[in-house]
Amino acid sequence: MDITTTSPDYSSYPINKNLSSEEKIDLYRLVCRMRRFEQGTQKPYSQGKMGGFLHLYIGQESVAAGTISLCGENDHVITAYRCHAHALACGMEMNECMAELFGKYSGCSKGKGGSMHFFAPDKNFWGGHGIVAGQTPLGLGLAYGVKYKGLKGCCICYLGDGAINQGAFHESLNIAELHNIPVIYVIENNGYSMGTSQNRSSAYKNCLAQRADAYDMQWDIVNGEDLYEVRAKTQIAIDRAHNECKPTILEITTYRYYGHSVADANHKKYRTPEEITKYKEDHDPVNLWKQRLIDEGILTEESAKQIDTEAKQEAAASVKFAEEAENPTVESIFDDVYWEVDNDTEAGNTGRHFFND
Amino acid sequence: MREIEYRHALREAFDEELERDENVVIMGEEVAQYNGAYKVTQGLWEKWGDKRIVDTPISEAGFIGMGIGASMLGVRPVMELMFWSFHSVAFDQLVNNAANVRYMSGGKCNCPIVVRGPANGGTNVGATHSHTPEGLFSAFPGLKVVSPATPADAKGLMKSAIRDNDPVYFMESTLLYGMKGDVPDPADGDFVIPLGVADIKREGTDVTLVAHGQSVIKTLEAAEILQNEHGISAEVVDLRSIRPLDQDAIINSVKKTSRAVIVDESKPFCGVSAQLITLIQEYAFDYLDAPIKRVNSLDAPAIYSPAIEHEQLPSAKKIIDKVLSIMPAKA
């Protein structure tokens, strides 16, 4: 797909026009931090200091940065397993995130979740979920909860292009439209459901988001490499959720440079090296935003480099923090299973909850 | 004391909890305008309206997942599965999300939901509608599983389940919905039965019979016959909740009687009965005078045939036969 031409100037949309220079620079800082955080995981992962899976978001940063930059007090975020960037966009710190990757007790989930399960409910970030599309009914429920409590808010629920073929997603779409639930499903379409291209995994007409038509739901398709466009179109969906309590599907086209996970050994076989190079050179969201801000006279090459260097240093410091952090104890395995047990309530102390010999 | 039906007792629990806590919401297929497939929620929609009593499409994964997500924000959904047998289409939500979200978030999320509905055989509805998944869900740490046998227990346990801050899977029986029993009058105060406390439904000295759910009724019937026709004094321990489990009640009874028969409608392999037997052998081995026995459903998918299905399920006769097989021969 080549999506570089003839789009309107989204920078003139009110939501973007009202951005201060400082806010624009903050967005640049954020996308740099997302990228540097994940690049910082590469060495320790290859050294075996992290376990399990590691799904990198590199190449997609503008999607999480742009959409989450619009969220207010009663707007919630939930995503799948490629969750590091969303966590940072919601305001989580690199240290707690890196420590979680290392499986340390000071990790955001006390070393119980790992790469796919970052959480910060205090920042309206509800994970980090490992099963493809398993989070889509949860996002529906968060939005339902906002509405139930009479608040003007929404939930942005992210999913990949592979997740759109799960039944739970379709059940959620039907309920969302039927019950007027302010959920925004953002399909982050990076073109591949693991190693299967969009054309080999999905039957669709024109684009994936158009499936919303079947539910009489509003939808839009967004060029994800342009932060202004991401923000402009997402704001329309947020307004719809806030003002009309109606759901939206946004399909945001994007690209991941790495494999499905770090363990994806085939990712240069199911797509050509030229394809990857083309995206890196012509469509990289971090570079494009930097260039945009330079063109606007807000950034210089030097100031941009300074921001990037700081992000890199922050990531390196988080690796050091994580390396030195304490592991969880064996005893902590039994924490966080039952609320009533953790809180030492009468219910938590009645009957046997755990069945170890 | 007044007598009311099991379904009425449940309805009273919902009504009282809807009144007590504005975050309680009843969801499910046909629970509102249709008044519930088994009339458990009859009249609630008329009284509480669309916000509190929500009809959902036939989308178990969708609406149970929705309830889980809402519970993370403090809503307290009570979700009906028209049959617990339909758990299979919502399994990812019931297990991966409800049971694990607290754990995987390091305790940052919690999931105060109740999922409820009938889980029983004996109504000739075939294998796909006759599952008894108490043991299945009890095998997932993070979940709680409750299975009441009487109207009073149904009400008291449901109120506890709704107030509990963990996911509680509440398994009822279509055969018990019409059963009447004594339930305290609401005017006499808040009637709550804690999870994790078994009830000695009949005291005895010769053998311990452990059961839950509708098997309790059959077990009580068997105990009566054992006493009257065989002079055997059977103690009936009704688990009421499977997890958390009142282990002390079971072990204390077995220590007293030295014999145990587990009556469990679920299948024998890796079921509730298997777990109970391992606990009894571990904690009361030296007190046993006979092997622990059990009465389960016959180990095959539930047969449809109305003439035969009852033969597949535990019955008073099977319980009696099993007890007699471990009693000392009469001189």
Boltz contact constraints between the chains, C-beta under 6 A:
constraints:
  - contact:
      token1: [A, 109]
      token2: [B, 105]
      max_distance: 6.0
  - contact:
      token1: [A, 109]
      token2: [B, 106]
      max_distance: 6.0
  - contact:
      token1: [A, 110]
      token2: [B, 106]
      max_distance: 6.0
  - contact:
      token1: [A, 112]
      token2: [B, 103]
      max_distance: 6.0
  - contact:
      token1: [A, 112]
      token2: [B, 104]
      max_distance: 6.0
  - contact:
      token1: [A, 112]
      token2: [B, 106]
      max_distance: 6.0
  - contact:
      token1: [A, 113]
      token2: [B, 104]
      max_distance: 6.0
  - contact:
      token1: [A, 117]
      token2: [B, 104]
      max_distance: 6.0
  - contact:
      token1: [A, 119]
      token2: [B, 105]
      max_distance: 6.0
  - contact:
      token1: [A, 119]
      token2: [B, 108]
      max_distance: 6.0
  - contact:
      token1: [A, 121]
      token2: [B, 108]
      max_distance: 6.0
  - contact:
      token1: [A, 131]
      token2: [B, 92]
      max_distance: 6.0
  - contact:
      token1: [A, 131]
      token2: [B, 96]
      max_distance: 6.0
  - contact:
      token1: [A, 134]
      token2: [B, 92]
      max_distance: 6.0
  - contact:
      token1: [A, 134]
      token2: [B, 96]
      max_distance: 6.0
  - contact:
      token1: [A, 137]
      token2: [B, 62]
      max_distance: 6.0
  - contact:
      token1: [A, 137]
      token2: [B, 65]
      max_distance: 6.0
  - contact:
      token1: [A, 137]
      token2: [B, 66]
      max_distance: 6.0
  - contact:
      token1: [A, 138]
      token2: [B, 65]
      max_distance: 6.0
  - contact:
      token1: [A, 138]
      token2: [B, 68]
      max_distance: 6.0
  - contact:
      token1: [A, 138]
      token2: [B, 69]
      max_distance: 6.0
  - contact:
      token1: [A, 140]
      token2: [B, 66]
      max_distance: 6.0
  - contact:
      token1: [A, 141]
      token2: [B, 66]
      max_distance: 6.0
  - contact:
      token1: [A, 141]
      token2: [B, 68]
      max_distance: 6.0
  - contact:
      token1: [A, 141]
      token2: [B, 69]
      max_distance: 6.0
  - contact:
      token1: [A, 141]
      token2: [B, 70]
      max_distance: 6.0
  - contact:
      token1: [A, 142]
      token2: [B, 69]
      max_distance: 6.0
  - contact:
      token1: [A, 142]
      token2: [B, 73]
      max_distance: 6.0
  - contact:
      token1: [A, 144]
      token2: [B, 66]
      max_distance: 6.0
  - contact:
      token1: [A, 144]
      token2: [B, 70]
      max_distance: 6.0
  - contact:
      token1: [A, 145]
      token2: [B, 70]
      max_distance: 6.0
  - contact:
      token1: [A, 145]
      token2: [B, 73]
      max_distance: 6.0
  - contact:
      token1: [A, 145]
      token2: [B, 75]
      max_distance: 6.0
  - contact:
      token1: [A, 148]
      token2: [B, 75]
      max_distance: 6.0
  - contact:
      token1: [A, 168]
      token2: [B, 61]
      max_distance: 6.0
  - contact:
      token1: [A, 171]
      token2: [B, 59]
      max_distance: 6.0
  - contact:
      token1: [A, 171]
      token2: [B, 61]
      max_distance: 6.0
  - contact:
      token1: [A, 171]
      token2: [B, 62]
      max_distance: 6.0
  - contact:
      token1: [A, 172]
      token2: [B, 62]
      max_distance: 6.0
  - contact:
      token1: [A, 174]
      token2: [B, 57]
      max_distance: 6.0
  - contact:
      token1: [A, 175]
      token2: [B, 62]
      max_distance: 6.0
  - contact:
      token1: [A, 336]
      token2: [B, 102]
      max_distance: 6.0
  - contact:
      token1: [A, 336]
      token2: [B, 103]
      max_distance: 6.0
  - contact:
      token1: [A, 336]
      token2: [B, 106]
      max_distance: 6.0
  - contact:
      token1: [A, 336]
      token2: [B, 107]
      max_distance: 6.0
  - contact:
      token1: [A, 337]
      token2: [B, 103]
      max_distance: 6.0
  - contact:
      token1: [A, 337]
      token2: [B, 141]
      max_distance: 6.0
  - contact:
      token1: [A, 337]
      token2: [B, 142]
      max_distance: 6.0
  - contact:
      token1: [A, 338]
      token2: [B, 166]
      max_distance: 6.0
  - contact:
      token1: [A, 339]
      token2: [B, 110]
      max_distance: 6.0
  - contact:
      token1: [A, 339]
      token2: [B, 165]
      max_distance: 6.0
  - contact:
      token1: [A, 339]
      token2: [B, 166]
      max_distance: 6.0
  - contact:
      token1: [A, 340]
      token2: [B, 165]
      max_distance: 6.0
  - contact:
      token1: [A, 340]
      token2: [B, 166]
      max_distance: 6.0
  - contact:
      token1: [A, 347]
      token2: [B, 164]
      max_distance: 6.0
  - contact:
      token1: [A, 350]
      token2: [B, 194]
      max_distance: 6.0
  - contact:
      token1: [A, 350]
      token2: [B, 196]
      max_distance: 6.0
  - contact:
      token1: [A, 351]
      token2: [B, 196]
      max_distance: 6.0
  - contact:
      token1: [A, 351]
      token2: [B, 244]
      max_distance: 6.0
  - contact:
      token1: [A, 351]
      token2: [B, 245]
      max_distance: 6.0
  - contact:
      token1: [A, 351]
      token2: [B, 246]
      max_distance: 6.0
  - contact:
      token1: [A, 352]
      token2: [B, 244]
      max_distance: 6.0
  - contact:
      token1: [A, 352]
      token2: [B, 245]
      max_distance: 6.0
  - contact:
      token1: [A, 352]
      token2: [B, 247]
      max_distance: 6.0
  - contact:
      token1: [A, 353]
      token2: [B, 244]
      max_distance: 6.0
